[in-house]
Amino acid sequence: MKRSTSLAESIDGQRFWDDMLKQAEIGALIPRGLGRLALDDNDNNARCWLVEQGRALGCEAFYDAMGNVFLRREGRDPNLPPLLIGSHLDSQPNAGIYDGTLGVLAGLAVLRALQESDFPHQQPVEVVSWTNEEGARFAPGASGSSWFAGQRETARILGTVDDDGVRFADALSTCQTLLDADKVSYRPYPFTPSAFLELHIEQGPVLESLGVPVCTVKGIQGVNWYSITVNGQANHAGTTPEHARRDAFTGAHGLITALREAVAEHGESVRFTIGKFTLEPNATNTIPQQATFSIDLRHPSTAVLTSLDNAFQRLATETWSGCSVELTVSSRVSPVEFDKKLVETLDASVKKYAPDAPKLVSGAFHDAIHLAHQCPTAMLFMPCRSGISHHPDEYIEREDAEIAVRALADAVGTLLTR
Amino acid sequence: MKRSTSLAESIDGQRFWDDMLKQAEIGALIPRGLGRLALDDNDNNARCWLVEQGRALGCEAFYDAMGNVFLRREGRDPNLPPLLIGSHLDSQPNAGIYDGTLGVLAGLAVLRALQESDFPHQQPVEVVSWTNEEGARFAPGASGSSWFAGQRETARILGTVDDDGVRFADALSTCQTLLDADKVSYRPYPFTPSAFLELHIEQGPVLESLGVPVCTVKGIQGVNWYSITVNGQANHAGTTPEHARRDAFTGAHGLITALREAVAEHGESVRFTIGKFTLEPNATNTIPQQATFSIDLRHPSTAVLTSLDNAFQRLATETWSGCSVELTVSSRVSPVEFDKKLVETLDASVKKYAPDAPKLVSGAFHDAIHLAHQCPTAMLFMPCRSGISHHPDEYIEREDAEIAVRALADAVGTLLTR
């Protein structure tokens, strides 16, 4: 316990913050913000910059078949599975500078603390930057981490094409040529870490509203995406009496009221969002013949998602204001509950710095959702102002960030001395 | 009464129907339908064709400063104000062949019956085709009739521009050149008819559902158009808890529920349509920051429209799920109640052919809405299949049409012998 405290105290807060500002230059937008799309020149250069930082600490750098980059600090027993820490360096096209990078550079800060405090550890410690978490250039995202955890087929990822017609495989090949030139070792296959830890900004308003600098994340909400079409009949808004209407908007309105009632039965913990809504023909004096809308439904519990899924499917079999309904599930991601023991270890460290910290369930996806299938996994969140992310306005307090990195280091110390 | 019956009996049903099919060739679409936009070559040719039909009956043809065309059958006293019958020959771009033209050719059939039965009348009888009722090429529509009735400024109409940049004034000039070449007399100014009668297809489903071939129209509903914007805040659908949301869709949903409740207090007679609805940014996993929608509100009573207008304005001052609301009235047209005596005269004729005919209030606009400001005005409706209009599928039964024209002729007989 003494040693782990000392690892946290060995974090060089100034150096960590300097690194955060330094990486933000690679893909900086004018006047501000970051544009570092997966496998573009900036993203590749950020990899090389990370490799350089690791090597300066005596770490060996590796990359794998998906372009994931690893910095390895050897343990006394190189045969033990490594403890893995990290996140991603790629960004949305008009992003802030913290999303993802924070977790990679927090890992780097831990490597530096291990080095500078000469902290003894049996198992190796690795820091990773996963390829294409954002999915902004090549959709879907989390390519590197999902592949690493055996959650997605290699061919499917490699065949993805960006808006300019560039194949993921070709962009990856350019990246690998650069890493080869930089003499980064190729270590093609995934492995099984002893655990994976990821620090990330919350991208939501909860921690800021609680005034808490860091918290443990105990899982990630499951998400169902629905696409719903309500089919009515176009008609003249002036000449068609109420009883002769099959108004797709009115049908959709009634259906949505019923969907909301079903959601309300499960309390405030359900996140239910209608983000897209369109009408056909979308004219002021024509009764709509078709309404189409999306639902983004999230909850930490599979049971609740299943119950709501059943309710939604049942409501879609009914007729609404004379309109029929088609419901399709366009995406379904199960909730993930992080490893309980690892969550408790992390939380013990968190509580040293933030006694009132809640344990949150992440509303957004992260690389950790996939790693949880590969090894014990858990996350830390730190607040970001007003919950704003994927925008140049994304902002974190340096003091909060230092505390979050120390909490991470504290937990790493615990795990390494266990 | 005897004479009026004989005028109805003098209607040549076959010739009327032949004329309907003949006019449908001018602007016929392939494989079917009609495209005769206001003041295009087809619309101008239809004018000349109408002039030719009138002249064959010994009528003089006139046109005025708005391109409205008149066929005049002289009365024994040319100084008496004419009885005016008509509608419009222009169509929507992909239309059926009955909307508007029916009312003009019904007038022509009456002129023919007057001629062939040598029906004696003191006052002149005129048939009119109003310019640009549809408003499909030059918006707003009803240019000719609104100008004739002093409801719209000449300069405002002439300055309208179509999608190709052609000014109404220039299109009108081309039309007038053609009419001049055809030696149609120029009679620039409006006048005050003794009455205006317009037969039109219902463009709604009521008469068909009642199995009634013709009915009297006692007025035209008033219409208010609203544009409503609900302003919230964009945020991540996964990370933003319920209490931190200002979801513009949720706000709009609640507001619309309240608007519907206000409407429901006035019973089934209100026509309330939300035909346009859009979200910003319209992404599945982003809480909408803005919802914008239209309302088309119709009712025959000014008092009801005013009451609902007040209710809508009041609801728009409230906050809905944390969102503010902006409501603007984009258009307001007062209800029109047709001349009671004229309605009764028309209805007496209608009841001879359709004892169970209701008196309807028109849900759509017609040239008659403007003429009602100029002289006693009333309309007849006949059924069209499934209420479909503004579409090549627009369809009427020949038998119904003949009955409707006879009812019109019967009423004309009554008015001319009074």
Chai-1 contact restraints between the chains, C-beta under 6 A:
chainA,res_idxA,chainB,res_idxB,connection_type,confidence,min_distance_angstrom,max_distance_angstrom,comment,restraint_id
A,Q203,B,H236,contact,1.0,0.0,6.0,A-B,restraint_1
A,Q203,B,T239,contact,1.0,0.0,6.0,A-B,restraint_2
A,G204,B,T239,contact,1.0,0.0,6.0,A-B,restraint_3
A,G204,B,T240,contact,1.0,0.0,6.0,A-B,restraint_4
A,P205,B,A244,contact,1.0,0.0,6.0,A-B,restraint_5
A,W225,B,T284,contact,1.0,0.0,6.0,A-B,restraint_6
A,H236,B,Q203,contact,1.0,0.0,6.0,A-B,restraint_7
A,A237,B,T273,contact,1.0,0.0,6.0,A-B,restraint_8
A,A237,B,D296,contact,1.0,0.0,6.0,A-B,restraint_9
A,G238,B,R298,contact,1.0,0.0,6.0,A-B,restraint_10
A,G238,B,G363,contact,1.0,0.0,6.0,A-B,restraint_11
A,G238,B,A364,contact,1.0,0.0,6.0,A-B,restraint_12
A,T239,B,Q203,contact,1.0,0.0,6.0,A-B,restraint_13
A,T239,B,G204,contact,1.0,0.0,6.0,A-B,restraint_14
A,T239,B,G363,contact,1.0,0.0,6.0,A-B,restraint_15
A,T239,B,A364,contact,1.0,0.0,6.0,A-B,restraint_16
A,T240,B,G204,contact,1.0,0.0,6.0,A-B,restraint_17
A,E242,B,E268,contact,1.0,0.0,6.0,A-B,restraint_18
A,A244,B,P205,contact,1.0,0.0,6.0,A-B,restraint_19
A,F249,B,I274,contact,1.0,0.0,6.0,A-B,restraint_20
A,E268,B,E242,contact,1.0,0.0,6.0,A-B,restraint_21
A,T273,B,A237,contact,1.0,0.0,6.0,A-B,restraint_22
A,T273,B,I287,contact,1.0,0.0,6.0,A-B,restraint_23
A,I274,B,F249,contact,1.0,0.0,6.0,A-B,restraint_24
A,G275,B,A283,contact,1.0,0.0,6.0,A-B,restraint_25
A,G275,B,T284,contact,1.0,0.0,6.0,A-B,restraint_26
A,G275,B,T286,contact,1.0,0.0,6.0,A-B,restraint_27
A,K276,B,N282,contact,1.0,0.0,6.0,A-B,restraint_28
A,K276,B,T284,contact,1.0,0.0,6.0,A-B,restraint_29
A,F277,B,F277,contact,1.0,0.0,6.0,A-B,restraint_30
A,F277,B,L279,contact,1.0,0.0,6.0,A-B,restraint_31
A,L279,B,F277,contact,1.0,0.0,6.0,A-B,restraint_32
A,N282,B,K276,contact,1.0,0.0,6.0,A-B,restraint_33
A,A283,B,G275,contact,1.0,0.0,6.0,A-B,restraint_34
A,T284,B,W225,contact,1.0,0.0,6.0,A-B,restraint_35
A,T284,B,G275,contact,1.0,0.0,6.0,A-B,restraint_36
A,T284,B,K276,contact,1.0,0.0,6.0,A-B,restraint_37
A,T284,B,S294,contact,1.0,0.0,6.0,A-B,restraint_38
A,T284,B,D296,contact,1.0,0.0,6.0,A-B,restraint_39
A,N285,B,D296,contact,1.0,0.0,6.0,A-B,restraint_40
A,T286,B,G275,contact,1.0,0.0,6.0,A-B,restraint_41
A,I287,B,T273,contact,1.0,0.0,6.0,A-B,restraint_42
A,S294,B,T284,contact,1.0,0.0,6.0,A-B,restraint_43
A,D296,B,A237,contact,1.0,0.0,6.0,A-B,restraint_44
A,D296,B,T284,contact,1.0,0.0,6.0,A-B,restraint_45
A,D296,B,N285,contact,1.0,0.0,6.0,A-B,restraint_46
A,R298,B,G238,contact,1.0,0.0,6.0,A-B,restraint_47
A,G363,B,G238,contact,1.0,0.0,6.0,A-B,restraint_48
A,G363,B,T239,contact,1.0,0.0,6.0,A-B,restraint_49
A,A364,B,G238,contact,1.0,0.0,6.0,A-B,restraint_50
A,A364,B,T239,contact,1.0,0.0,6.0,A-B,restraint_51
